[in-house]
Amino acid sequence: MARIDFHSQVNNKPLYSCRLIRKIMASHREDLPIRNIVVVGPKEFLKQLDEQLWTFTAVDFLPHAWGADDFASETPVIFVESFEANELDYLPHGDVLIHVGRDLPQSVENLAARFPRIVEIVSTDEADRQAGRDRYKAYREQGHDLHNFDQAGQ
């Protein structure tokens, strides 16, 4: 079973995603390689996130690429539009999956086997909140280790 963290009540999902990616990448230990992250979500959101990763801080560089890019396997942060994307089969990434979309993966078991940590980011938008609730219930019914981090105060 995977550890699945829900970050809920997020006001600015792209900016929050940038901060979370930076935090995860900084959390590696000296004896381990840099953490690898796959971000799954709608293309429009991923384009916005791509832009913000270049501009949200003047001192950090967070290398990222699209899953179909030739150099994706060598880049620590990868964008993929769906859980069924062919690119996922060819990427060596497997530390953290960040889901910024609304869809429930068809096979959570396959994702959980590959990614020991899955992060769900849920905004304050009502449709996003309801989709997040549905995913939370589905994950709970499958017996995954769930944690919620309410960001309403931020």
Backbone torsions as a table, in degrees:
resi	resn	phi	psi	omega
1	MET	NA	145.6	-179.7
2	ALA	-92.5	157.0	168.2
3	ARG	-87.4	124.5	-179.7
4	ILE	-120.3	118.0	-179.8
5	ASP	-103.1	126.6	173.7
6	PHE	-100.7	124.6	172.6
7	HIS	-106.7	103.7	-171.1
8	SER	-109.4	164.7	-179.9
9	GLN	61.7	36.4	-178.8
10	VAL	-81.0	124.1	-177.5
11	ASN	-75.1	-45.9	-177.3
12	ASN	-122.0	92.4	-172.4
13	LYS	-60.8	-44.6	178.7
14	PRO	-63.6	-45.1	179.9
15	LEU	-65.4	-42.3	177.7
16	TYR	-61.3	-41.2	178.6
17	SER	-61.0	-42.7	177.8
18	CYS	-58.8	-47.7	-179.5
19	ARG	-63.1	-40.9	179.3
20	LEU	-65.7	-43.1	177.7
21	ILE	-60.2	-45.6	178.3
22	ARG	-59.5	-44.3	-179.7
23	LYS	-63.7	-43.9	179.9
24	ILE	-64.4	-44.1	180.0
25	MET	-64.2	-33.4	-179.8
26	ALA	-78.0	-12.4	-174.5
27	SER	-84.7	2.7	-178.7
28	HIS	-71.0	153.3	177.4
29	ARG	-92.4	157.9	-178.2
30	GLU	-60.1	-31.9	-177.7
31	ASP	-87.3	0.8	179.2
32	LEU	-120.7	150.9	176.7
33	PRO	-67.9	168.6	178.7
34	ILE	-58.4	145.9	-179.7
35	ARG	-67.9	142.7	176.5
36	ASN	-105.7	137.1	-174.0
37	ILE	-130.2	134.0	171.4
38	VAL	-113.4	127.6	177.7
39	VAL	-108.4	122.1	-178.9
40	VAL	-112.4	129.0	178.7
41	GLY	-180.0	-179.8	-179.0
42	PRO	-65.3	147.2	-176.3
43	LYS	-56.1	-42.4	-179.0
44	GLU	-60.2	-43.7	178.8
45	PHE	-66.2	-43.8	-178.7
46	LEU	-63.4	-34.8	175.3
47	LYS	-63.6	-41.9	177.8
48	GLN	-64.4	-42.6	178.5
49	LEU	-64.5	-40.8	176.9
50	ASP	-55.7	-47.9	179.1
51	GLU	-61.9	-45.5	-177.1
52	GLN	-68.4	-32.0	177.7
53	LEU	-63.9	-24.1	176.9
54	TRP	-83.0	-23.1	-169.3
55	THR	-122.9	-10.0	-169.9
56	PHE	-72.7	-17.6	176.0
57	THR	-146.3	145.0	-178.3
58	ALA	-85.2	-14.2	-173.5
59	VAL	-110.6	-15.0	-178.4
60	ASP	-106.2	141.3	170.2
61	PHE	-119.1	122.0	-179.8
62	LEU	-113.3	95.2	-176.8
63	PRO	-62.7	132.1	-177.4
64	HIS	-148.7	159.5	-178.9
65	ALA	-155.8	166.7	173.2
66	TRP	-85.2	147.5	-177.3
67	GLY	-55.4	-30.0	-178.8
68	ALA	-85.1	-7.2	180.0
69	ASP	-66.7	146.2	-179.3
70	ASP	-57.6	-32.9	-175.6
71	PHE	-98.9	12.9	-176.8
72	ALA	-58.9	-39.0	-176.8
73	SER	-67.2	-15.4	-179.7
74	GLU	-104.3	4.3	-176.2
75	THR	-110.0	133.0	-173.6
76	PRO	-71.2	-23.7	-179.5
77	VAL	-120.2	123.0	-175.6
78	ILE	-122.1	137.9	175.3
79	PHE	-102.1	131.1	178.2
80	VAL	-136.2	137.5	-174.2
81	GLU	-79.9	-21.5	179.7
82	SER	-152.9	161.6	178.1
83	PHE	-68.9	-20.2	-179.2
84	GLU	-95.9	6.3	-178.0
85	ALA	-62.2	136.3	179.5
86	ASN	-59.6	-31.3	-178.3
87	GLU	-57.5	-33.4	-178.8
88	LEU	-59.6	-30.2	-179.0
89	ASP	-71.6	-20.7	-173.7
90	TYR	-108.8	-8.3	-179.0
91	LEU	-86.2	139.8	177.4
92	PRO	-79.7	-6.2	-176.2
93	HIS	-61.8	139.0	-179.3
94	GLY	-164.7	18.1	180.0
95	ASP	-85.9	-57.7	-174.0
96	VAL	-135.0	135.8	171.5
97	LEU	-112.9	126.4	175.8
98	ILE	-109.1	121.5	-179.6
99	HIS	-105.3	119.8	179.9
100	VAL	-111.9	3.3	-179.7
101	GLY	-94.7	-166.6	-177.5
102	ARG	-113.4	-15.8	-174.6
103	ASP	-77.4	145.4	173.3
104	LEU	-84.9	131.2	177.8
105	PRO	-60.1	144.3	179.1
106	GLN	-65.1	-38.4	-178.9
107	SER	-127.3	89.9	178.1
108	VAL	-65.3	-33.2	-179.3
109	GLU	-60.9	-42.8	178.3
110	ASN	-64.4	-42.1	177.8
111	LEU	-64.9	-43.6	-179.2
112	ALA	-64.1	-32.5	177.6
113	ALA	-69.6	-31.0	-176.9
114	ARG	-90.6	-39.5	-176.8
115	PHE	-113.7	110.7	-180.0
116	PRO	-67.8	-17.7	179.1
117	ARG	-133.7	126.5	176.7
118	ILE	-120.5	132.2	179.4
119	VAL	-117.5	126.7	176.3
120	GLU	-106.2	123.3	177.3
121	ILE	-106.4	122.7	-175.2
122	VAL	-122.4	125.1	-177.3
123	SER	-83.9	-174.5	177.7
124	THR	-85.5	-8.3	176.7
125	ASP	-60.3	132.8	-173.5
126	GLU	-61.5	-41.0	178.5
127	ALA	-65.2	-38.5	178.2
128	ASP	-67.4	-41.1	179.0
129	ARG	-62.1	-44.1	-179.5
130	GLN	-65.3	-41.8	177.2
131	ALA	-62.9	-38.6	176.8
132	GLY	-63.2	-41.6	177.3
133	ARG	-61.2	-43.3	179.8
134	ASP	-62.6	-42.2	178.5
135	ARG	-66.2	-40.1	179.4
136	TYR	-59.5	-46.9	179.3
137	LYS	-61.5	-43.6	-179.3
138	ALA	-63.7	-43.4	178.8
139	TYR	-64.4	-40.7	-179.8
140	ARG	-63.7	-42.1	179.3
141	GLU	-63.4	-27.0	179.1
142	GLN	-86.5	-4.1	174.3
143	GLY	87.2	19.7	-179.4
144	HIS	-77.5	157.4	179.1
145	ASP	-80.2	102.3	-173.3
146	LEU	-103.4	141.3	176.3
147	HIS	-137.7	141.1	178.3
148	ASN	-119.4	133.9	177.6
149	PHE	-120.6	99.4	-176.6
150	ASP	-77.0	121.1	-177.5
151	GLN	-102.7	19.8	-175.7
152	ALA	-59.4	-31.5	-177.4
153	GLY	-82.3	-1.3	-176.1
154	GLN	-98.3	NA	NA
